Amino acid sequence: MDRIGTARYQRHELIDWFSQQRLADSRVAVIGAGAIGNEVIKNLVLLGTGAVDVFDFDRVEVHNLTRSIFLREEDVGSNKADCVARRAAEVDPNVSLRAFAGHFRDRLSLAMLERYDCVISAVDNFEARIQLSQMCRLTAVDLVNAAIDSRWITVECFPFGSADGSACYECNLPESAYQKVAARYSCGGLRRRAQAERRVPTTAITASIAGALAVSNALRLGDAADPRARRIFADSIGGASRVTSLDRRAGCPGCGTSASPPQVLRTRNRWLSRHLSGEFEPSLQQHLVRLSDALITSYACRSCGPVPGAERYLRRRAADFDDSIAVCPQCSQNAIVIEVRDVFRLGELGEMFGPEAVPAKYAIVEVGERSFCFDLEEDAGP
């Protein structure tokens, strides 16, 4: 069927600045299928966007039903991404919808990310937004971030793919945001098991406005008269809004090392084998490598010393564990000293892993004035 020739989109075709064909050719990833995510997906499907992929690790709870048009009572306990994608597909059969259940960090590779025209972030925490910003900057994919509370809406646009030298999400992030991220982790870098989830009070009204602004800006990033990153701040009650340009910040943790992102090399976690075989110059052994994921490098009890079975934690991602592993299995005291690192020398990683896969998404190496990103994952899919 000729999508553009159908009567479904005839009102769109009357808009002089609107390209239905461009929408039909677009591929968009929506990260988060909660309140904002539902509205974003609804708008993308009604507009006739060619392909929409939905990522969410969470399961449906009863309180989600007041803010999520695609969820029903019978969905409680099921994965949000699966439920939302399935029902959204009923709106327009011409739109390709796929659900990816699980955390986007585990389901979305850099190679897969590169195939999208835009990513829309509808997540609810700083840590996930920081991770998405870093990944989109590396792959030069436009990013739109949306956030809400019971009254206020924030939508931020980062034209990583359509403009050079754009600010990243972290360029204008206050120190308090990093403090909130740090509060989720113990001093050893492990997730706090008892950390209470912060519930943000909101309504379908703010989610609807955020979803509309996010999609409107996402589909027009390449056409913007001002190519800089920007923030839209809106009041859902009073109706006031303002747009602010977001400038790059010197020393930004996300992009402060260079104006251009590192060159991505598709090594697929065979990079250390290449290094060990002599393909890399010996002088590179001393170069520092920053991994996307922090690893546990030491695990011992301050009272008992070496702990039997410590190997199960060593060289693994710290994010895979919570602080319950800090309790010594021998003395039952919270006495385990855990070292967590994300920066290594290239030769050190070679000694640690040899030809084995390093448990990280990517590794960034600075060589002189140039930066390289080793993509360490196998391609996650089409």
Stockholm file with secondary structure:
# STOCKHOLM 1.0

chainA/1-382         MDRIGTARYQRHELIDWFSQQRLADSRVAVIGAGAIGNEVIKNLVLLGTGAVDVFDFDRVEVHNLTRSIFLREEDVGSNKADCVARRAAEVDPNVSLRAFAGHFRDRLSLAMLERYDCVISAVDNFEARIQLSQMCRLTAVDLVNAAIDSRWITVECFPFGSADGSACYECNLPESAYQKVAARYSCGGLRRRAQAERRVPTTAITASIAGALAVSNALRLGDAADPRARRIFADSIGGASRVTSLDRRAGCPGCGTSASPPQVLRTRNRWLSRHLSGEFEPSLQQHLVRLSDALITSYACRSCGPVPGAERYLRRRAADFDDSIAVCPQCSQNAIVIEVRDVFRLGELGEMFGPEAVPAKYAIVEVGERSFCFDLEEDAGP
#=GR chainA/1-382 SS CCTTTSGGGHHHHTCTTCCHHHHHTCEEEEECCSHHHHHHHHHHHHHTCSEEEEEECCBCCGGGGGSCTTCCGGGTTSBHHHHHHHHHTTTCTTSEEEEEESCHHHHCCHHHHTTCSEEEECCSSHHHHHHHHHHHHHHTCEEEEEEECSSEEEEEEECTTTSTTCCCGGGGCCHHHHHHHHTTBCTTSCBCTTCCCCCCCCCHHHHHHHHHHHHHHHTTGGGCSSCSEEEEEEETTTCCEEEEEECCCTTCTTTTTCSSCCEEEECTTCHHHHHHTTCSCGGGGGSEEEEEEEEEEEEEETTTEECTTGGGTTTSBGGGCBGGGGSCTTTCSSCEEEEEEEEEEHHHHHHHHTTSCCSSSEEEEEETTEEEEEECSCCCCC
#=GC SS_cons         CCTTTSGGGHHHHTCTTCCHHHHHTCEEEEECCSHHHHHHHHHHHHHTCSEEEEEECCBCCGGGGGSCTTCCGGGTTSBHHHHHHHHHTTTCTTSEEEEEESCHHHHCCHHHHTTCSEEEECCSSHHHHHHHHHHHHHHTCEEEEEEECSSEEEEEEECTTTSTTCCCGGGGCCHHHHHHHHTTBCTTSCBCTTCCCCCCCCCHHHHHHHHHHHHHHHTTGGGCSSCSEEEEEEETTTCCEEEEEECCCTTCTTTTTCSSCCEEEECTTCHHHHHHTTCSCGGGGGSEEEEEEEEEEEEEETTTEECTTGGGTTTSBGGGCBGGGGSCTTTCSSCEEEEEEEEEEHHHHHHHHTTSCCSSSEEEEEETTEEEEEECSCCCCC
//
